[in-house]
Amino acid sequence: MSPPSTEPTEGNAGRPLSRAPLARVLCQIRWNQLSKFELSDVANQVAQIIGDDYPLRDAQQEMEFVLSPSGVSQQTIGTIHRFQTADRTWTVSLGQQFLAVDTTAYEGHQDFVARLESTVSALTRTVTIPFLTRVGYRYVNHLTETTAVESLRELFVEGVLGGLAQGDAKELRRTVSESVYSADGSNFLLVRSALLEPGMILEPTLPPVDGKSWILDLDSYREDTNGFPVEGIAQLATDLSARAAKHFWSVITNEFVRRFE
């Protein structure tokens, strides 16, 4: 008997996975320091435009997370104004040089990019952003069910399994793998996968869990110090999303599709 196929078939690729372990989707735009940008004033004006959709508001310290052999450390680098929906599943974050939209209730790219467009429009009605220097579209998958974590070799190709792909993994406590792809020097895909010990945090936006867990983090981004126009944000986000999705389907197996469809 032939071994089961590990690569998703062409017919499977792109089909909706209603039970996909997608924990968070995020898109962030960044710009250079601006001479006319008072963060508190801009935040107040943006709030007047988006406040009906995002009625909850707070301000937090902007943290920079640094991964080192000893773990994840935090550094305070500024203030973030946050706006949330009433159910707290959608968040808009505004800092001195960035705006981000993220959700734990992703319902597809079209819905997400429409919310992104309206939020960016609110910002550009408030302040002039001459160009963007970075746009990132990120999908964070988090497997926490014991049966799924114990079946990782059946769910993913070896390229993202890190230490799990190296023979007997019974004694393996954790493994982290990170790869960056770029075809032209301005469009990138950061792929990070990790098997985490119980209670361990690698992605600060995800809560720790009691058992082992697995993260597949796909960050598709464009970065250019010369800048690119704000007006093209919807198409750019679509292109970035498509690249991340293509890679996702290249690293999961037919067993993953069967389990999470």
TABEL-V33711 format. One record per helix or strand. SS is the DSSP state (helix for helix, strand for strand). FROM is the first residue (numbers start at 0). LEN is the number of residues. If there is no record, write none. Layout:
BEGIN
ss=SS from=FROM len=LEN
ss=SS from=FROM len=LEN
END
This chain:
BEGIN
ss=strand from=21 len=9
ss=helix from=38 len=12
ss=strand from=55 len=13
ss=strand from=70 len=14
ss=strand from=89 len=5
ss=strand from=97 len=6
ss=helix from=108 len=18
ss=strand from=131 len=12
ss=helix from=145 len=4
ss=helix from=151 len=4
ss=strand from=155 len=1
ss=helix from=157 len=3
ss=helix from=161 len=4
ss=strand from=174 len=8
ss=strand from=186 len=10
ss=strand from=212 len=16
ss=helix from=229 len=22
ss=strand from=251 len=1
ss=helix from=253 len=7
END
